[in-house]
Amino acid sequence: MNRQPLITVIIPVYNIKEYLPRCVNSVSSQTYDDLQIILVDDGSTDGTSQLCDKLAAEDMRIRVYHKKNGGSSSARNAGLMLAEGSYIGFVDSDDYIEPDMYEKLYAGIKNSGCSIAQAGRDEIDEEGRHLPDICVPPDEATKYTAEEFLRELLLHKGDCSFCTKLFKREVFENRSFPEGKLNEDFRLLVQMLADNETILSLPDRCYHVFYRQGSNSRKKDKNEFSRVFADSVDNADDVAGLVDKSFPALAEVAFRFGIFQRLEYLLHIPIPQMNRTNAYYMSVVKYLRHNYKKAMRNRILTKKNKVYLTLFVTAPKTVRVIHKRIKRL
């Protein structure tokens, strides 16, 4: 009997012993049998390290790598160094997947000739309730060129998560997740699109994102929230350079993306950080003011976006204070 190509699934793990068995079981129970499962213990302190070793003892396909805490990107990069598969997938340790996810993704890559295939996802809270969709999968399997998929990302319609996807191993050659950065999935995926990688998107919702109170991967303090959105602005500037070089037809979409990301930054930065001594904050305000007229002519920005833009270029801190009071009411 011919074996299928090996798929390596990398699971970064940190202080997650309550939910890790469900996650790992959902991967080990895949209908696609030829798996290597790598648990990267990123310096856990709550007994998760011992649980990883126990799970590995129960399934010879599971390999555990213990390391000092370095964050999700560091853990994923460690997993990539150990990966033996011809295909690579990722799962976050508090999420779980449908039993046939990797069978469907592998078949999608094999039949379409794409380098990457992705499944649909949903978001579920602790009460089992489905949360509003962040990304809506297509009604049928859809093949995207690199430019088409980048357009979806820049319009905030596409899914940049690496966890919903299966990749041919070669797309990671000479690449790694950026360490010390947030929104790392977007940054690395855009680099792959620059090489004109094609993506197949499946309609099946096979990946379940689990939102729990106090999650290390979901809950961030105010300073980290500002980092998330600052990194998003940096991502917008990086992708603007890529578009200018490789996808000039997306120039208007990329400009809209840069404006939108800066508005998001101003809506989430802690109000005490909105002052003239914060050079990054001042650079965002300056950019919006300098590009105000161009943005108002942009056909893709919504009326709501343009209202926020007008308010923020006029009195950004005052707008946030009022916005906060309205939310309280």
C-alpha positions as MATLAB code, in Angstrom:
seq = 'MNRQPLITVIIPVYNIKEYLPRCVNSVSSQTYDDLQIILVDDGSTDGTSQLCDKLAAEDMRIRVYHKKNGGSSSARNAGLMLAEGSYIGFVDSDDYIEPDMYEKLYAGIKNSGCSIAQAGRDEIDEEGRHLPDICVPPDEATKYTAEEFLRELLLHKGDCSFCTKLFKREVFENRSFPEGKLNEDFRLLVQMLADNETILSLPDRCYHVFYRQGSNSRKKDKNEFSRVFADSVDNADDVAGLVDKSFPALAEVAFRFGIFQRLEYLLHIPIPQMNRTNAYYMSVVKYLRHNYKKAMRNRILTKKNKVYLTLFVTAPKTVRVIHKRIKRL';
ca = [
       0.000    0.000    0.000;
       1.426    3.362   -1.023;
       1.854    5.853    1.791;
       0.628    9.400    1.393;
       3.072   12.304    1.667;
       3.859   13.209    5.263;
       2.105   16.266    6.707;
       3.784   17.996    9.643;
       1.414   19.851   11.989;
       3.119   22.368   14.291;
       1.366   23.316   17.535;
       2.968   26.061   19.685;
       2.143   25.378   23.327;
       2.216   27.661   26.365;
       0.350   27.160   29.681;
      -2.636   25.499   28.055;
      -3.030   22.160   29.850;
      -6.821   22.436   30.165;
      -7.455   22.649   26.430;
      -4.394   20.998   24.890;
      -5.828   17.424   24.916;
      -8.825   18.517   22.821;
      -6.561   20.284   20.347;
      -4.089   17.423   20.003;
      -6.855   14.812   19.796;
      -8.503   16.709   16.948;
      -5.210   16.535   15.043;
      -4.259   12.952   15.908;
      -7.776   11.792   14.915;
      -7.445   13.054   11.344;
      -8.665   10.830    8.521;
      -5.334   11.661    6.880;
      -3.070    9.190    8.690;
       0.467   10.126    7.676;
       1.113   12.904   10.162;
       3.994   14.239   12.191;
       2.684   16.305   15.106;
       5.177   18.661   16.732;
       4.303   20.174   20.111;
       6.614   23.118   20.754;
       6.503   23.813   24.483;
       7.368   27.496   24.698;
       8.536   27.548   28.319;
       5.262   26.511   30.006;
       5.107   26.789   33.803;
       1.731   25.243   34.683;
       2.259   21.547   34.034;
       1.694   21.773   30.278;
       5.270   20.588   29.653;
       4.587   17.295   31.419;
       1.269   16.922   29.603;
       3.052   17.296   26.256;
       5.396   14.445   27.172;
       2.431   12.292   28.246;
       0.589   12.894   24.960;
       3.734   12.030   23.001;
       4.085    8.767   24.919;
       0.573    7.814   23.793;
       1.092    8.496   20.069;
       4.365    7.801   18.255;
       3.518   10.468   15.656;
       3.854   13.203   18.302;
       7.220   14.814   18.969;
       7.801   17.352   21.753;
      10.353   20.136   21.743;
      10.871   22.094   24.973;
      12.346   25.599   24.712;
      12.623   28.841   26.617;
       9.694   31.208   26.225;
      10.047   33.254   23.068;
       6.552   33.756   21.721;
       4.433   32.153   19.028;
       6.695   33.038   16.090;
       9.725   31.633   17.882;
       7.838   28.420   18.634;
       6.639   28.054   15.058;
      10.157   28.602   13.718;
      11.455   25.909   16.065;
       8.766   23.585   14.720;
       9.769   24.332   11.141;
      13.351   23.335   11.932;
      12.096   19.928   13.111;
       9.474   19.395   10.401;
      10.000   16.342    8.200;
       6.796   16.567    6.149;
       6.355   17.468    2.507;
       3.452   19.622    3.671;
       3.199   21.914    6.688;
       0.194   22.930    8.789;
      -0.270   24.884   12.024;
      -2.861   24.716   14.810;
      -3.127   27.011   17.831;
      -3.227   25.045   21.073;
      -6.622   26.259   22.305;
      -8.313   25.660   18.943;
      -9.432   22.408   17.324;
     -10.130   21.076   13.850;
     -12.568   18.813   12.019;
     -11.426   15.181   11.497;
     -11.138   15.526    7.703;
      -9.479   18.955    7.496;
      -6.066   17.816    6.325;
      -7.511   15.199    3.989;
      -9.518   17.929    2.271;
      -6.640   20.411    2.204;
      -4.194   17.870    0.776;
      -6.699   16.815   -1.902;
      -7.245   20.487   -2.707;
      -3.539   21.115   -3.279;
      -3.092   17.894   -5.244;
      -6.061   18.503   -7.543;
      -5.630   22.259   -8.054;
      -1.875   22.551   -8.442;
      -1.823   25.333   -5.841;
       0.980   25.669   -3.298;
      -1.429   26.548   -0.484;
      -4.961   25.446    0.413;
      -7.136   26.907    3.137;
     -10.317   25.817    4.872;
     -13.070   27.985    6.293;
     -13.169   28.782   10.007;
     -15.573   29.856   12.691;
     -15.171   31.448   16.124;
     -16.688   29.824   19.213;
     -16.809   31.144   22.784;
     -16.727   29.247   26.082;
     -20.502   28.797   26.032;
     -20.353   27.122   22.621;
     -21.877   30.113   20.866;
     -20.753   30.989   17.359;
     -19.368   34.504   17.163;
     -19.700   36.789   14.118;
     -17.539   35.680   11.200;
     -14.222   37.432   10.713;
     -13.717   35.763    7.330;
     -16.513   34.273    5.262;
     -15.450   31.267    3.138;
     -16.527   31.067   -0.510;
     -19.634   29.137   -1.531;
     -17.494   26.729   -3.547;
     -13.813   25.873   -3.920;
     -12.102   28.923   -5.393;
      -8.587   29.247   -6.796;
      -6.913   32.610   -6.288;
      -3.882   34.031   -8.010;
      -1.431   35.822   -5.726;
      -2.795   39.202   -6.819;
      -6.410   38.166   -6.302;
      -5.728   36.847   -2.811;
      -3.673   39.893   -1.859;
      -6.587   42.064   -2.919;
      -8.864   40.074   -0.595;
      -6.430   40.603    2.281;
      -6.142   44.332    1.643;
      -9.927   44.632    1.631;
     -10.079   42.757    4.964;
     -12.005   39.916    3.329;
      -9.264   37.305    3.102;
      -7.994   35.020    5.851;
      -4.292   35.514    6.614;
      -4.190   32.885    9.378;
      -1.647   30.108    8.868;
      -3.774   27.802   11.026;
      -6.516   27.372    8.431;
      -4.022   26.434    5.730;
      -1.829   23.634    4.420;
       1.409   24.586    2.648;
       3.801   22.812    0.361;
       7.041   22.650    2.287;
       9.035   24.544   -0.345;
       7.166   27.822    0.222;
       9.011   28.067    3.564;
      12.472   27.811    1.999;
      14.630   30.684    3.297;
      11.621   32.028    5.217;
      10.599   32.185    8.854;
       8.030   33.900   11.033;
       9.178   37.374   12.125;
      10.046   37.200   15.814;
       9.277   40.122   18.099;
       6.406   41.170   15.831;
       2.658   40.722   16.100;
       0.369   40.096   13.104;
       3.157   37.803   11.940;
       0.855   35.677    9.763;
      -0.002   38.592    7.515;
       3.631   39.615    7.152;
       4.875   36.169    6.122;
       1.905   35.347    3.890;
       2.424   38.554    1.907;
       6.047   37.529    1.345;
       4.808   34.235   -0.087;
       2.339   36.026   -2.356;
       5.226   38.097   -3.677;
       6.494   34.855   -5.236;
       3.121   34.450   -6.971;
       2.008   31.496   -4.871;
      -1.561   30.448   -5.694;
      -4.138   29.636   -3.014;
      -7.163   27.346   -3.075;
      -9.935   28.371   -0.684;
     -12.434   25.705    0.373;
     -15.970   26.422    1.639;
     -15.819   23.858    4.466;
     -15.541   25.333    7.981;
     -12.960   22.890    9.286;
     -11.062   25.094   11.746;
     -12.612   26.190   15.043;
     -11.139   29.225   16.806;
     -11.848   29.026   20.526;
     -12.147   32.302   22.419;
     -11.798   31.963   26.164;
     -11.602   34.515   28.946;
      -7.994   35.062   29.981;
      -6.510   33.323   26.946;
      -2.811   33.996   26.558;
      -3.187   34.118   22.789;
      -6.375   36.186   22.650;
      -6.199   38.583   25.616;
      -3.744   41.458   25.501;
      -3.060   44.366   27.799;
      -3.438   47.934   26.562;
       0.220   48.326   25.652;
       0.197   45.103   23.643;
      -2.968   46.195   21.858;
      -1.140   49.341   20.734;
       1.729   47.128   19.525;
      -0.711   44.991   17.530;
      -2.068   47.979   15.675;
       1.331   49.642   15.290;
       2.596   46.449   13.668;
      -0.485   46.535   11.425;
       0.505   50.002   10.248;
       4.033   48.760    9.550;
       2.560   45.838    7.619;
       0.561   48.293    5.520;
       3.720   50.207    4.636;
       5.555   46.997    3.748;
       2.751   45.791    1.510;
       2.554   49.217   -0.170;
       6.145   48.734   -1.310;
       5.363   45.236   -2.560;
       2.313   46.454   -4.474;
       4.294   49.264   -6.062;
       6.891   46.746   -7.248;
       4.868   43.666   -8.180;
       1.119   44.409   -8.180;
       0.628   48.005   -9.430;
      -3.021   47.301  -10.272;
      -3.668   47.138   -6.511;
      -2.302   50.627   -5.767;
      -5.667   52.147   -4.823;
      -6.563   49.144   -2.661;
      -3.184   49.256   -0.914;
      -3.559   52.976   -0.199;
      -6.993   52.363    1.289;
      -5.467   49.597    3.429;
      -2.826   51.983    4.784;
      -5.427   54.579    5.732;
      -7.696   51.977    7.339;
      -4.875   50.469    9.416;
      -3.930   53.911   10.738;
      -7.520   54.637   11.701;
      -7.600   51.318   13.572;
      -4.401   52.295   15.356;
      -5.898   55.604   16.476;
      -9.055   53.853   17.654;
      -7.097   51.438   19.864;
      -3.983   53.190   21.154;
      -4.343   53.978   24.881;
      -5.455   57.605   25.196;
      -2.542   58.565   27.541;
      -0.164   57.598   24.704;
      -1.748   60.140   22.367;
       0.731   62.941   22.979;
       3.456   64.828   21.135;
       6.256   62.884   22.826;
       5.034   59.668   21.175;
       6.867   59.814   17.854;
       5.025   56.853   16.338;
       1.612   58.296   17.188;
       2.631   61.661   15.746;
       3.836   59.999   12.517;
       0.428   58.334   12.062;
      -1.432   61.616   12.539;
       0.978   63.398   10.194;
       0.488   60.750    7.489;
      -3.297   61.035    7.665;
      -3.179   64.803    7.472;
      -0.742   64.756    4.566;
      -2.855   62.218    2.627;
      -6.285   63.519    3.650;
      -7.353   64.850    0.245;
      -6.162   61.743   -1.576;
      -8.001   59.544    0.912;
     -11.229   61.468    0.507;
     -11.042   60.758   -3.232;
     -10.452   57.041   -2.680;
     -13.383   55.064   -4.082;
     -12.922   52.111   -1.721;
     -12.930   53.845    1.652;
     -16.458   53.888    3.052;
     -18.324   56.988    4.203;
     -17.808   55.833    7.782;
     -14.046   55.545    7.197;
     -13.987   59.072    5.786;
     -15.946   60.474    8.727;
     -13.427   58.949   11.169;
     -10.598   60.231    9.009;
     -11.955   63.779    9.070;
     -12.391   63.661   12.846;
      -8.949   62.210   13.498;
      -7.056   64.686   11.342;
      -8.845   67.484   13.200;
      -8.564   66.491   16.880;
      -7.518   62.847   17.376;
      -7.271   62.754   21.175;
     -10.526   64.662   21.698;
     -12.285   62.266   19.330;
     -11.041   59.269   21.329;
     -12.142   60.755   24.649;
     -15.631   61.411   23.280;
     -15.699   57.993   21.613;
     -14.851   56.327   24.930;
     -17.631   58.185   26.752;
     -20.164   57.218   24.099;
     -19.165   53.541   24.361;
     -19.706   53.682   28.122;
     -23.214   54.961   27.590;
];
